[in-house]
Every structure is written in structure tokens, then in C-alpha cells.
Amino acid sequence: MIQVTSHMRIVVAVEPVDFRNGIDGLARVCKEVLKADRFAGWLFVFRSRRGTAIKALYYDGQGFYLVQNQLSSGLRRSLGTGAHVSGFPRGCLVPLA
């Protein structure tokens, strides 16, 4: 189970990713595209191209968790570079490009 704490960093990728990617593919995106340490205990959130699903990747020190959720109505609005979403601190939304 993923326990989100108040000091955990959450990185939300603004650009969609290929949802055929599993743990290895998303970990590679974290390392090569986001330039982030995938073993740091951060929660990485990705969205599908159509905005109908999200995937979350988390490393707990022993292994990776990969969670996928289908959204019944899709994302309400597209996130752009520099977007701010209520509840997230500024700077946590990271564009993939």
C-alpha cells in the first residue's frame, strides 16, 4: 500500500506517456526525461494520451508499486507547462518535454 505523507514529493508529468509502458518503461521516463531519481521515494503520476487514465509509480525501498486508475469522465482540463493545481505546491508539475 502506498502511504502518502505530508513530506512526500509528488511529481505530476504534464505531457502524456505511452500507457503500454510498465514499471521499467516508466522508471526510464523518470530517469531520462524527468531527470529525477526514481529510487528517491517520490510518487510519480502519469496520464494517458486521451486523459482517461492515470498511472502512479512509487519505490518504497524494497520494490516498485505501479497503480493504474481508469477515470470515468477523463481529466477535466489539460495541464500546460507551469500550470498550478490546487492542493499541489508550485513546481511539482513537470513537463516531459
C-alpha positions in Angstrom: 0.0 0.0 0.0 1.2 3.5 -0.9 1.1 5.8 2.1 1.3 9.5 1.0 2.7 11.6 3.8 2.9 15.4 4.1 6.6 15.4 3.3 6.4 13.1 0.3 7.2 14.8 -3.1 4.6 14.1 -5.8 5.7 14.7 -9.4 2.9 15.0 -11.9 4.0 14.7 -15.5 2.2 17.2 -17.7 2.7 15.5 -21.0 1.1 12.1 -21.6 3.1 8.9 -21.7 2.7 5.7 -23.7 0.5 3.6 -21.5 2.0 0.4 -22.8 4.9 1.1 -20.5 5.1 -0.9 -17.4 7.4 -0.4 -14.4 10.6 -0.5 -16.4 9.4 1.9 -19.0 8.0 4.5 -16.6 11.2 4.2 -14.4 13.1 5.0 -17.6 10.9 8.1 -18.2 11.6 9.2 -14.6 15.4 8.9 -15.1 15.9 10.1 -18.7 13.1 12.6 -19.3 12.2 13.9 -15.9 15.8 13.8 -14.7 14.6 12.5 -11.3 15.9 9.7 -9.1 13.3 7.0 -9.4 14.6 5.4 -6.1 14.1 8.6 -4.0 10.7 7.6 -2.7 8.8 10.2 -4.7 5.4 9.5 -6.2 5.4 9.9 -10.0 2.0 10.4 -11.7 1.5 10.0 -15.4 -1.6 10.4 -17.6 -2.7 8.7 -20.8 -2.8 10.4 -24.2 -6.7 10.7 -24.1 -6.7 11.7 -20.5 -8.9 8.8 -19.5 -6.4 7.0 -17.2 -3.5 7.7 -14.8 -0.6 5.6 -13.6 1.4 6.2 -10.4 4.9 4.8 -9.9 6.4 4.6 -6.4 9.5 3.0 -4.9 9.4 2.0 -1.2 12.9 0.8 -0.7 12.2 -2.8 -1.5 10.5 -2.6 -4.9 8.2 -0.6 -7.2 4.5 -0.1 -7.0 2.6 0.6 -10.2 -1.0 1.7 -9.8 -3.4 2.4 -12.7 -6.8 4.1 -12.5 -9.4 4.5 -15.3 -11.2 7.8 -15.0 -14.9 7.6 -15.7 -15.1 11.1 -17.3 -11.5 11.8 -18.1 -9.4 14.7 -16.9 -11.4 17.9 -16.6 -8.7 20.2 -18.2 -5.4 19.7 -19.8 -2.4 20.8 -17.8 0.1 23.0 -19.5 3.6 23.9 -18.7 3.7 26.0 -15.5 0.2 25.0 -14.6 -0.8 25.1 -10.9 -3.4 22.7 -9.5 -5.0 23.5 -6.1 -3.5 21.2 -3.5 -0.2 20.8 -5.1 2.8 23.1 -4.3 4.1 25.2 -7.2 6.9 23.5 -9.1 5.7 19.9 -8.7 4.2 19.7 -12.2 6.9 18.7 -14.5 6.6 18.8 -18.3 8.0 15.8 -20.1 9.5 17.7 -23.0 
